[in-house]
Amino acid sequence: MHGLLITICLFSALLAPVHSKTCAKCFAPDQNECVGEKTSCVTEDQVCISVYQEITTADSSTQIKFARGCGKKSECDISGSYSYLHEKVRVSTTCCPTDGCTPKFPELAPAGSSQKNGVSCPFCVSEDSDCSSDITWDCTGNEDRCFLAKHTTTGIHVTQIAWGIKSSFD
């Protein structure tokens, strides 16, 4: 009888509806705030996240991007920078763990130096998984790590090597 009761309890728990967390979802280029519809997170362990980016190009023009949505806990409280081609990108994230919460605005770390520091990274962009090159790019300021970035844009897989600050993305 005791085993039957445990089985019924377990089966009932499996049939109970699972309430997923909801977070505001929005994207605002050239703004530092956005408001969006609530969206359900895909997995129960996700949190609500705010992401703020500042991109500075070679001609010193600056573009900002702000977004909110669901994210992984491992993506929380990141503040750092990286370089790609002639762009310097500073990024910061904040999170909150409760249903429907609004993460505070992410503050960017101070901009680093633009002086070459003696560290260089291989550079390439490839439309397949092979990204090897004899071309190198000089790191600046406190950038001390090369990293491989892969992303898909309209069905095309792109592999890139970029460089950034070691402490930013450990």
N, C-alpha and C positions, 0 to 999 in steps of 0.2 A: 504494500500500500504506500509506503514511504517513497519507493522508487517511482510509482505512478504519479504521485503528487509533484515530485521534482520534474518529471517529464512534462507534465501539464504546465508547470510554471515556466520552464524553459521555452516550450512551444508558444506560450502566451507572449513571452518577451520578444520572440522573433516576429510575431504578428503585430506587435505594437508599432504604431507609426513613429518614425524617427524624425525628430524636428531638426532640420539643418539650420545653421546660423545664417543670418541675412546681413548683408553689408551694402552700403551705397556703392553704386558702380558708375563712374564717370571719367571723362578724359577732357582736359582743357589745355590745348596748346596756347601759349602766350598769356596764360593766366596762372595765378597761384591759388585758385580756389575753384571748386566745381561742386555741383549738386546733381545727384542722379537718383534714378529709381533704385529701390532695394532689390538685390539679387540674392538668390540662395547660393551658398558656397557648395562646392562639389563634394568635399569631404568634411567630416565632422571636426577634424583637427585643424582646419584652416582658421585664420583670424582676419579681422578687417585691417586693411593696410592702406596707407597714404604714401605716394611716391612723388618726389619732387626732383626735377632735373634741370640743370642749367648747362647749356651747350654754348661754348665760345668758339667761334671760327677764326681762321687765320687773319681775316680782316677786322678782327675784334668785335664783330657783331655778336650779340647774345640772344639766345632763344631759350625760353623756359617752357617746361611741360609739367603738368600736374595731373595725377590720376588717383582714383580710389577704387577699391574692389576687395576681393578675397585673395589671400596670399598664404604662403607657407610661413610657419613660425621662424624658420631659418632665414627668411628674408627680412625679418624685423630688425629695427635699430641699426641699420647700415648707414654709414656716412663715409664717403670716400670719393675718389676721382680716378679717371682713366683717360688715356689719350688714344685717338684713332685718326690717322692721317693728319689733317690740319685742324682737328677739333679737340678741345679739352672739355671733358664732361665731368661735372660734379653731380653726385646723386646722394640722396638721403631718404630713408624710409622710417616711418613710425607705424605702430600697430596697437590695436586694442582687442582683447579676447572675448568680449561679451556680445551677445546678439544685438544687432542694430546700433552698435557703438560707433562713434566717429573719432578716428585717431587724430591726435594733435598734429599741427602743421610741422612737417620735417624741416629742421634747420640745416643748411649746408655748412660743411666745414670750410674754413678759409681757403681761398685760392692759393695754390702753390707757386713756386718760382718757375719762370720760363727759361732759366739757364740750363744748358746741357750739363748732365752730371757724370758723364763717363760710362753710363750703362747704355747698352743698345740691345734691341730685340730684332729678331727676324721679322720681315714684313711680307705678307701675301694676302691675297683674296682669291678664293677658288670656288667654283661651282660644284666641286665634288669634295670628298673627304680628304683628299691629298692636298696639303697646304705646306709646301716646302719652297724655299726661295733663298737666293744668295743676297737678296736685298736686306739691309738692316736699317732701322730707324733709331735715332738717338732719343733717349729718355731725358726728361727735364725735372728739375725740382727734386722732390722726394719720391719720384716714380722709381721703383726698384724691382718690378716683377713683370715678366712677359706672361700673357695668358692667351688661350685659344678660345675664340668665341664662335659659336655655330648658331645660325638662325635660318628660318625659312621665310622667304618673301614671295608671295603669289606663286607658291608651288616650286620655287627654285631654292635648293639648299645651298647656303653660302657658308664657307668656312673662312674665318679671319683670324689673324694674330694681331693682338693689340697689346698695350702695356699700361701698367697702372701702379698704384701704391700698394705695397705688400700688406700693410696693416689694414687696408680698407676692406678687403674681401676675404679674410681668413675664415 
